[in-house]
Amino acid sequence: MPTDLKIPATGSLDFLALGALIHRLDPGVVPFRKAQTCTVHVSGGEFNCAANLADAFGMRTAIATAMVKYPIGELIGGQVRAMGVAPYFKTFDHDGVRGPNMAAVYSDRGFGVRAPVVFYNRSNEAAALLKPGDFDWNGIFKDGVRWFHSGGIFAALSETTAELIVEAMQAAKRHGAVTSFDLNYREKLWFASGGLSRAQTVLGRIVEHVDVLVGNEEDLQKGLGIRGPQVAAASKLDPSAFFGMMEDVLARHQNLKAVATTLREVHSTNRHTWGAVAWVGGETFVSPTCELDVYDRVGGGDGFASGFFYGLMSGDSPEQAVRLGWAHGALITTFPGDTTMASLEQVRAFARGGSARIQR
């Protein structure tokens, strides 16, 4: 375990996330223009990590977020509780017509040569109304929180959500929690809220308060404005491009203790080669690679992040933490929805090199 990543040994919460809850409408392999039925998945990058850590890894987790008093809010709140995540809700009333609303994400799965398609309805989203002062951080943190997490999608929603993340990060630091942030750069969201220059200004301010950063080369280049390295990656599974950026990342953000991401080579919608890498405390770590038969790719990155965080919080070596994240992210792609249906036993078995042989 790197000595400069000081994770509290105890606390009333292992993990606290700040972000937006959404409901994802999933018509399966049918495109929306032809869809007649949809499955509803409760999601949100930060919530996904909290839900995964609670459900698969048995950790005590919570989410600070917006909630609206109407049936969609009740549906979402029920799933938060079902995954074992404690809610800290800022509650809004719905006017019966215009909102505010719990955001909807539309995502078909694609198939074979047909890629998945994702689009949003975040109009008048309650989470975008969240602002500094909405949560009693001193009260939430007073009994101990080991790890605090947020992400770039939430930061993009409004000027006030970015300021709220900074406020929460500062409170987490005052109370001794490790802080993490998933850059999760989404061009559509940032284009709607100020474009690339605003994204880099906002995310750069947030990362000043971060210990553990999750993001790939594109996230680092577009989200933080880090210059890309002069390396020719043999494939998307070649970690040289990611590791080649670390010197510039750390020169700008010397506070970072770890940076990690997944590696994915997409052969078709349903066939991927999967890996993961991390820089932790000055050392580099690379997972094995595996071939994935993908059922639903959404949530794989959050699956990696939560497994990686679990490994670090549990005292596993950084190498093992990367393997746990890699294994859990791989397993999530085999389930419908955005959050885990795996057990800790399955994750550890796959991280050791397990197979798909029948378990009797």
N, C-alpha and C positions, 0 to 999 in steps of 0.2 A: 504494500500500500504506500503511495507516495506521501512523504511526511508533510508536504506543503498543502495537501487537501485534507483539512481538519474537519472531519464529519463528527458531529456530536454523537456520543455513544447511546444516549437515551433522549426521550422527549415524548410528550403526549401524542405527537404526530410524527410519523416517519417522513411524510411527504405532503406538502401543500402546493397546490397548483392555482394559478390565476389565469383565467381565459374565458372564452365564449363557449357556451353550449349551443349545439345546433342539432337539427334532425336531418338526416340524409335520406332522401327518397331514392330507392334502388329498384328499377324494373328488371334487374337481372341482365340477361344478354340481349334484351329487346331495347332498341333505341327509343328515346322518349317520344319521338314523333309517331311511333307506332304502339306505344305502351298502353295497356288497359289496367294493369295492376302494379302496385309498388309495395315493397317492404320498407318499413321505417327503421332506421338505425340511429341511435343517439350517439353523438360524437362531439368532436372538438379536440384539437391536438393536445391541449393541456389536460383536459378531462381524460382522454384516452390513456395517458401515462398514469394518472391517479387510479383509474379503474383497473388497468393492468396490474399495477403494483398491489392493489388490494385483493383482486380476485385470484390471480395466478400465484402471487408471491407472498400473500398473507400479511401485507404491511398495513399500517394504520395511515389512511390517506384522507385528504379533504380537497374541496374545490371552492374557491371564491369566485363568484360569477353573478350574472344577472338572471333573474327569473321573472316570468310574466304570469299573472294570475288569469289563466284561461286554459282550455283543455289541452292544447299542445304543451303548455308549461307543465301540466299535471303528468302528461305522458313522459316528458323528459325527466322531470323530478323523480318519478317512480323508477326509472332506469338508473339514475344516479344512486338511489338508495339500494337498488337490487345488486349493483356492482360493489357495494360495501364502502362507498365514498361518502364522507360526511359533508353536508352542504353548508356553506356560508353564503346565503343568498341576499342580494339587494333586490327587493321585489318591486315590480312595477304593475300598475293596473292597466288592463287592456280596455280601450274605449269602445270595443265592439265592432269597429269598422277599420280603423287605420293602424291600430297598434298601441304601443310598441309591440314588436313581434320577436319570437324566437326564430333565428335565421334558418332558412332552408337551403340545403345543398342538394343538387340533382346530379346523380352519377350513375350512368349505366356501366356495366362491366366490360363491354366489348367482347370480342371472341376472335381467336386466331389472328388473322391479319388486320382485323378491325379494332382499332384502339379504343379504350374507354374514353368517355366524354364527361367532363365536369363543368357545371355552371352553377350560378348562385342566385338566390334572392335574399339579400341582406338589407333590403329597404326598411328603414325605420327599425333597425335592430336594437333591442334593449341593451345588449352588451356594449354597443357603441356609445351609449349614454353614460356608462360608468366613468367615474372621475375621482381624482384624489379626494380623500375624506369620506368616501362611501363605506369603507371598512375600518373597523377598529383593530389595526394591525398590532398595537401593543397588547390588546386583550387576546388576540388570536395567538400571538407568539409567546405570551407570558409563561405558559406551562411547557414550553419547549417544542420547537419544530426543527427536525434534523436537516431537512432539505426543502428548498423553495424553487419553484419552476414556473416559467412562463414562455411565451413564444411570439414569433413575428407576425402570425396571422392576427392575433389579438392586437398587437401594436399598430397594425395597419388600419384598424377599424375607424379610428378618429384621433384627433389631437389629444383628447382627454384620456383615452385608453393607454397611450404611450406614457403620459405623465403618471398614470396610476401604476404602471409597471415599475417606473423609477422609484416612486414612493414606496412600493412594496419591497423592492430590492434593497432599498436603504434600511427599511425596518428589519428585513431578514438579516442583513449584515450586523445591525446593532444587537440582535439577539443571538448571534453566533451560528446561524444556519448556513449551510452550503447553498449557493445559488446556481441555477442552470437556466439556459435559454436555448430554444430551438429556433434558429434563424428562419426556417420555413418560408423562404422568399417566394411570394406569389405575385407575379407580375400584374395580373388582373386587379388584385386588391389594391396594390400600391398605385397603379395607374388611376384608379378611381379616387385616390386620396392624396394626390400630389406628385406622383411619379418617382423616378429613380433617385433624384437628388434628395427628396424628402425622406425616402426610405433609408438612404445611407446616413443622413443626419440623425434620424430618430434611432435607428438600430445601433449606430456608433455610440450614442449617449447611453443606451441601455447596457451594451456589452461592457462598458466601463465598470459595471457592478457585478459582473458574472464570473464565476469560478469555472464552470463546466459548460462548454459551448457545443451544440450539435449543429452541423451544417456541412454540406458538400462544397465542391469547388465553385459551383455556380452561386450558391448562397453566399459564400465568402466574397466572391468577385462582385456580384450585383448588390447584395445586401450591405456589405461593409466597404465596397470600393477597393478591395485588396487586389493588387496587380497579380495576374496569372503567371505561373512559372514558365520558364523556357525549357519544358520537358515534353517529350513526345510519348504520351501514354500509348502502350501497345493495345489496350482495350479499356473499356469502362471499369474493368476489374483491376487495373493496374493502379496501385496506390501512390505511384511516384508523383502524379500531379497534385494530389492532396498534400502529401508530405512536403512537396516542393514549395508550398505556400506558407508553411508554418513559420518560417523565419520572418516573413513580412507580417503575418498575423500577430505574432508575439512582439514584434517591434512596436506595433501600434497599440496592442492591448496586453501589456506585461502582467496584468492581473490574472490572466487565464492560467488555470492549472491543468485543464484537459480539454481536448477538442476531438470530436468523434463523428463518424458518419457511416452510412451504408454505401456499398458498391453494388450496382445492379446492371447487368447486361440483358437487355430485353430482346429476346429472339422472336417472340410473338406475344400476344396479350396473355397467353396462358403458359408460356415457357420462359422462365428467367434463370439466369445464373446469378447467385447471390453471395455477397461477402460483406465485410465490415472492417473498418480501420479506426485506430485511435492514436492520438499523441497524448501521453499522460506523464507529467512530471519530467519531461525531457527525453522520454523513451517512446519508441513507436511500436505498435502492435497491430498485427494483421490476423484476421480470422481465417479459418478454412473457407473454401467455396463449396457451394452445393447447387444442384439443379432443382429448381422449383417448378412444380405443376401448380399454377396459381388458380385458386378459386375466386378470390376477391383481393386485389392488391392493396386496397385502401387500408391504411393503418399499419403497414409493415414498418415504416420508419419510426412511428411512435412505439411499436413493439420492440424495436431495437433499443430505442432510448430508454424505455422503462427497464428492460433487462440489464442494460449497461449500468443504469443508476442502481438497480438492486445489487448487482455484483459489488459495486464500490461501497454501498452502504452496509453490505453484509461482511465486509472484510476480505472478500476474494481478491486475488491478485488482479492488476489491470488486464493482464492477458485473459484470465478467466472471465472477467467482467465483459470484455469484448465478445468472447465466445457465448456467454449467456444472452447478451443482446442479439447477437447474430442468430442464435438458435430460436429465441422467442419471436423475433421478427419474421423468420422463415415460417414458423408454425402459424402465425396470425394470417398469413396469406392463404392458408388452407381452410379458413373458417369464413362464413358469411359475416358481414358487419365489420366495424372499425375497432372493436375491442376484443380482448382475449377470450378464448374458450379453452386455453391450455392449462395444464397443471404444472406445478413446480417440478414434479418428478419427470414429466415429459420434456420440459425445457432442459433440465440437467442431463437427461439421457441423450438428447440430441446434441447438446454441447460436447458430450464425451465422444460423439461419433455414432449415435444410434441410427437405426434404420426404420423403414416402414414395415418391417415384418410384423405379422399379427401378434398382439399381446394376449396370451392365454393365461 
